[in-house]
């Protein structure tokens, strides 16, 4: 699950059979493409807007698992599969092929294309796979990862230097095996990590096979932190591409430029240059009107929808999306360690009012969410809701009941800091509605929105309750790391479980679910998990995001995607008519 730490997904937290998070922007980048340059470039460039600044070439760590990173990397770092049209798990046959060869034990055989090379000419092979397994399995101490779901149950891939073939052998069944191997944005260049760790390829492979954390210490340190882009991109030799585009330039606070990868072995990118402009949500519609950008995917709201509908020569699209809005408690170091206060807060949050004011003007039949882990438009939603206790039984507003719980806990007047990424006009309104309601229940709620909430505040648990969105998918295992007990409550070890919620019963149920292959048998288990999450008041689901996007009608092959891959999933096919 990517942290659609969306500020306006999609973190977003985006990537990874996982969930993901999404604020900067404005003027043209110094030395970068101005509006006139973008337009005059004609068919040679297309510019799209995103509200958060790109921050890392590696979106697989707990700290960087966010849509601000995963979005532009969709066609830079390829793998065996990706979230394709309508969010479907789609094999990437340019990269390679895979097939299940056994059910007992579950075995999946993978073959990397003989033509697959990094943009610096280095073959993509065994050491890249072992790097992926090293951080994704959780079996080598030190690697930061956003989640290990499924991979922790696999044996070490049996491959050697230069090998293009390997198998994943599972110790138990895994329902999402089709997305169990390295997918888009997950496979990173081992040869870079080897050099930065002072190891030869042979030494690196041997250390991974021996799970020798001491030998890998420098390599792991680079993997966790060495690809972060604070002001500019890392040197080109550190960020090679395995897809149709490669990262070219970042102008801090302004834009990220991607150019066609001349070593890409598949169909060439339709447009040589793609530019991501960092533009705040409240400025994106105007930027599209001015044709500073040609594509936007803002968070939906009545104001921005009305702005977009008034634009000429623009196509507006509203669709279902796996992203959902929620409140997450810090149960590690805040007043919400006390379940009674979590229950009180759940009673006072005006979920229906939030939906009525902010979502129904876009989607008239929108309702507050009953569950977290199945979207309302999925076929099994009704079955899971029934298994979780039935519609309408959770999260009703009850100010009187909330006030009684706060008093019983002896915490009347307790301060509650709500953290979220700013600027975000819609979320600011959400927070004000919560303040107005919950202060009547005995809380003293404070708006603590900040421009670097996802960068520094959330990793350090510097909040009492966090307001953001998860960008998800149809995978049943995608959200597991969000509710699985973390090994340690810090930015490197808590995965997607930001507030460090822990329930051994939920842990067992998640393990059972992930090993349940029959879809019909999954629904009662998901329902039981949801029932436990409500009983613990682990989080408060608010509403499902409707997907809102808009683009210049002269741009072809723009296909919105409901999954965490977002609209950029096929950017290599974008072109001008």
Secondary structure, 3 states (H helix, E strand, C coil): CEEECCCCCCCCCCCCCCEEECCCCCCCCCCCCCHHHHHHCHHHEEEEEECCCCCECCCCCCCCCEHHHHHHHCCCCCCCEEECHHHCEEECCCCEEEEEEEECCEEEEEEECCCCECCCCCECCHHHHHHHHHHHCCCCCCCCCCCCCCHHHECCCCCCCCCCEEEEEECCCCCCHHHCCCCCCCCCCHHHHHHHCCCCHHHHHHHHHCCCCCCCHHHHHHHHHCCECCCCCCCHHHCCCCCCEEEEEEECCCEEEEEECCCCCCCCCCCCEEEEEECCHHHHHHHHHCCCCCEECCCCCHHHHHHHHCCCCEEEEEECCCCEEEEEECCCCCHHHCHHHHHHHHHHCCHHHHHHHHCCCCCCCCCCCCCCCCCCCCCCHHHHHHHCCCCCCCCCCCHHHHHHHHHHCCCCCCEEEEECECCCHHHHHHHHHHHHHHHHHCCEEEECCECCHHHHHCCCCCCCEEEEEEECCCCCCCCHHHHCCCCCCCCCCCCCCCCCCCCHHHHHHHHHHHCCCCHHHHHHHHHHHHHHHHHHCCEEEEEECCEEEEEECCEECCCCCCCCCCHHHHHHHCEEC
